[in-house]
Amino acid sequence: MAVQDLEFERLLAAMKKATGVLQEAGVPFVLGGGLACWARGAPKTEHDVDFLVRPEDAERAQQALADTGMRTEKPPEGWLLKAYDGDVLIDLIFDPQGGPVDDQTFARADELEVYATRLQVAALEDVLAQKLLALSEQQPDFSSVLELARSLREQVDWDEVRERTAASPFATAFFTLLDELEIVQK
């Protein structure tokens, strides 16, 4: 098995383990980020596991993971907490760019089977809006969102993503790229 495949298997195993822990602890969560996209047909991600949790549940979620022996960290950013299953990073995101995780985030999510586990998976519009709003002058890398746009374009309500990211010059540039590359039609 290739190294990339092993890394992805470790990521999925950490997701499955953390899902069980959070479900057992009664902490509501939604799978986000690259794994939410992968669950809907995007290419494999090798980055981390992202769970979206309400702000009031973030510390309880982190404590539940810590109680199983995961190493935890409270980064200075103030919009997420971290846990590590070995060296696999699990982000507990509660206040991403675009506003805090709320009841509507959960209402937009779908229950899907991911790696033989049933869980709530974030709407693609949420994932893409969060990724676009996170782009900045320090990190203006469009490669991952372009890859997601290409692979998932028929499943995304692009008008909604445009509307939710309209204030971001980086999102405006992204949509110009999508238009010029004919990835999506206006």
N, C-alpha and C positions, 0 to 999 in steps of 0.2 A: 504494500500500500504506500502511495506517495506521501511525503511529509505534509503536503497541503491537506490531503484527505484525513490524515491523522489529527491534524490541528482542528479541522472542522468537526470530526467525531468528538474530540475533547470539548469543543464549544457546545455541541448538542448535549453531551452528557452533563455538563455544568448547568445548561438551561433546564434539563429534565430534573436534575437534583434540586435546583433552586425553586422550580415550579412546585415540586412536591412539598418542600419546606414551607413556602408561602401559602399554599393551599391548606396545609395542615394547621398553620398558625392563624388561618382565617383572614389573611391580608389580601384585599382585592388588588389585582394587578392586571396589566395588559402587556403582552409581549410587543416590543417595539423594535425600531432600528432595522438593521440588516437581516436579522432572523425573521422579522415580520414580513419583510419583502421576499425572502427566500421561501417562506411558507406559501407564498402566492405565486411562485414561479421565477423569481429573480435568481441570479447566480449566487453561489455560496459566498458567505461572508467569512472573514477570518479575524474580524476585529474584536468584538466582545458580545456579551449578552446584555440587551437593554430591556429593562422592565419599567413601565410607566406606573407610578403609584401616586395616589393623592398626597398632597403635602402632609396632611395629618397622619398618614400611615407610613411615611418614609422611615422614621426611626424605628418603628416597630418591625418593619420589614427587614431592616438591617440587623436588628437584634436577633430576629428569628434565624437569619443566616449565620450570625456569629455563634449562636447557641449550638449550631451543628459543627463548629470548628472552623468556619471560614474566617479568614483574616478580613478585618473591615478598616475603612478609612473614611474620614470626613474631609473632602478636599475643600480648598478655599473658595471655589467657584460659587458655592451656595445654592446651586440648583439641582444637585444630585448628591447621592451618597454612593459609596463603593464597597464591594465585597469581592473577595478572591477565593475561588475554589481551586486550590493549588495556584497555578499561575494564570488561570482563566479569569478575566475581569468581568464582573457583573455590575452594571450600572443601575442604580435605582433612581430614576429620573422623576422629579416631582414638579419642577418649574422650568420647563424648556423655553427656548425662545418662542414667543407667540403666546405665552401665558401658561399658568399652572395646569396640571392634570386635574380634570374635573369630571363630573358626572357625564358630560357630553362626550368626553374622550371614551368613556366606557360604553356609552350608548352607540357610538360609531363603530366600535370594535365588533368583530365577528368571532364566534366560537369555532375554532378549527382544530383538527388533529395535526399536531406537529411532533414528529419523531415519536409516534405512538402515545402522545399525551394530549388530552383535550384541554385547551386553554383559550382565553380571549386574546385575539391578535389585533393589533392596531390597524385602523383604516390606513390605506396607502396615502391618502391625502394628508393625514396627520404626520406620517413618517416623512413624506417629501417636504411638507411645509416646515417641519422642525429642522430638517437637514438644510434646506435653503436659507432659513433664517439664521442658522448657525454660521454661515459663510461670512467671512470678514476679510479685511485687508491683510490680517496676519495669516489667514488660512482661506485663500480664495480658490480652493481646488474643486473643480466641477466634475472630476472624473467619476466619483462614485454616484453622484446624482444623475449624471448622463447615462451611466450604465443601467441604473434603475429605470430611468425614463424609457430607454430603448427596450428593455425586457418586459416592462409592465404597462406600456403606454395605453393599451386598450382597456385596462382595468381602472384607470385613474380619471377622476373628474378634474380635468386640467383647469377649467374655469374656476372651480373652487380653490385650487392651489394658487392660481394667479391672484385671486381676490385676497386670500389670506396672507400672501407675501408681497402685496403691492407696494408696501412702504420700503422694501429692501432693494437697493440698487443692484445687489448681487443676484437676487431673484429675477430682476428685470433683465440682467445680462444673460442669465440662464435661459429665460424664455426666448430671448433673441437667438441664442444658440439652437434651441429646439426648433424654432421657426426656420432658421437658415439651413439647418441640417435636415429639415423636413421629417423630424422625428414625430411631431404631432402637428395636426392642422388646427389653425385658429378657428 
